[in-house]
Amino acid sequence: IHSRIEEIKNRISNVAQLDRDVEPLRQQGLTNPQIAQQLGRKESGIKRSASRLIAAGRIEPRKRGRKPKNLNS
């Protein structure tokens, strides 16, 4: 049981770290594919992280069909 608890704690820690990595990049206007490439992660994991962050009110959802802001403008 103790090893299973440690495994779960590690998994939660990894998820929390991914969310901390994704949040500022989304706030900078990067897309999920760009974030996945930058972090060397699968896009599906980035999408799940973004969904958690949106649900927690930490980032805003993107409007479908709208391109991210160009930060250089």
C-alpha positions, 0 to 999 in steps of 0.5 A: 500500500505504501508504494502505491501511495508514493506512486500516486503522490509522484503522479500528482506532483508531475501533473502539478508541475506540468500545469505550472509549466503550461500556465505561463506559456498559455498566458503568453499566447502560445498554442497547445502544439507550440507548448508541447514542442517547447516542453518536449511533451505530447500535445494530449498532455498539454490539452489535459493540463490546459483543461485543468487550468481553465476549470480552475480559472487560472487561464482563459479558454481560447475562442474557437477559430481565433488565432492567438494574439501576436505578442510582437504587435 
